[in-house]
């Protein structure tokens, strides 16, 4: 994946630089030349993030077609990768990227419904994006629970 942006590099926190630029950006898969895209511009929880042909060339605010914002992303103040069109975060479900609505903490925590969002990091030298989890993404039940 490569990213394209019209804004300078972000500094999220003094101790954490996720490698993405400040503001809005698009992510292009270099192998297929397709863009990361929220399926059909939907905003539902769990909708898939997939690769789709680029629908808008301009990255200039005001010139860009707002209907193509499902291919635009940003890093929020918590460090989550988010969709511009909905504002919702990107999560991982199985081996797929999905749109995830934030939910209140429910116990036992973490679980499939309520868990910390993964951190996406961009290596600016290789263009590779890696996903870092704060807990086991399969969310096994803690010992002694049947939930």
HELIX and SHEET records of a PDB file:
HELIX    1   1 UNK A   39  UNK A   41  5                                   3    
HELIX    2   2 UNK A   66  UNK A   71  5                                   6    
SHEET    1   A 6 UNK A   2  UNK A   5  0                                        
SHEET    2   A 6 UNK A  25  UNK A  29 -1                                        
SHEET    3   A 6 UNK A  34  UNK A  38 -1                                        
SHEET    4   A 6 UNK A  48  UNK A  52 -1                                        
SHEET    5   A 6 UNK A  96  UNK A 100 -1                                        
SHEET    6   A 6 UNK A  89  UNK A  93 -1                                        
SHEET    1   B 2 UNK A  73  UNK A  75  0                                        
SHEET    2   B 2 UNK A  81  UNK A  83 -1                                        
SHEET    1   C 2 UNK A 119  UNK A 122  0                                        
SHEET    2   C 2 UNK A 129  UNK A 132 -1                                        
END                                                                             
